[in-house]
Amino acid sequence: MKKIKVSIQDANTLMILEDAQNGDIIDLSSIHETDIDKTTIDNIIKIIKTEEFNSQLEAAKRSIEKEKNLKQNSKSKKLLIKQKRRLLKKIRKLRH
């Protein structure tokens, strides 16, 4: 396994500068300073991590909200059942 030299062709493409084999690695720290700005890579990684975190946070919020709604619906149904029972008891008493 050897480290392969590469150069940046454009914003989305690296160009391999020597023959490579399966298992060889590209060491991004070895790319010439003028070819790549490490700050840019760090910022992109930070953005990706932030986006993933926000995505997971939103999913958790939706899940919590859904659970709250289910609990509220359950409480509402129980209250309705109690009210129906009370009403039925009153009706039965009036009939007797």
Contacts in CASP RR format, 6 or more apart in sequence:
PFRMAT RR
TARGET T0000
AUTHOR 0000-0000-0000
METHOD contacts of the structure
MODEL  1
MKKIKVSIQDANTLMILEDAQNGDIIDLSSIHETDIDKTTIDNIIKIIKT
EEFNSQLEAAKRSIEKEKNLKQNSKSKKLLIKQKRRLLKKIRKLRH
1 23 0 8 1.000
1 24 0 8 1.000
1 25 0 8 1.000
2 24 0 8 1.000
2 25 0 8 1.000
3 24 0 8 1.000
3 25 0 8 1.000
3 26 0 8 1.000
3 27 0 8 1.000
3 30 0 8 1.000
4 16 0 8 1.000
4 17 0 8 1.000
4 18 0 8 1.000
4 20 0 8 1.000
4 24 0 8 1.000
4 25 0 8 1.000
4 26 0 8 1.000
5 16 0 8 1.000
5 17 0 8 1.000
5 18 0 8 1.000
5 30 0 8 1.000
6 14 0 8 1.000
6 15 0 8 1.000
6 16 0 8 1.000
6 17 0 8 1.000
6 26 0 8 1.000
6 31 0 8 1.000
7 14 0 8 1.000
7 15 0 8 1.000
7 17 0 8 1.000
7 31 0 8 1.000
7 32 0 8 1.000
7 35 0 8 1.000
8 14 0 8 1.000
8 15 0 8 1.000
8 31 0 8 1.000
8 35 0 8 1.000
8 36 0 8 1.000
9 15 0 8 1.000
14 26 0 8 1.000
16 26 0 8 1.000
28 36 0 8 1.000
28 41 0 8 1.000
29 38 0 8 1.000
END
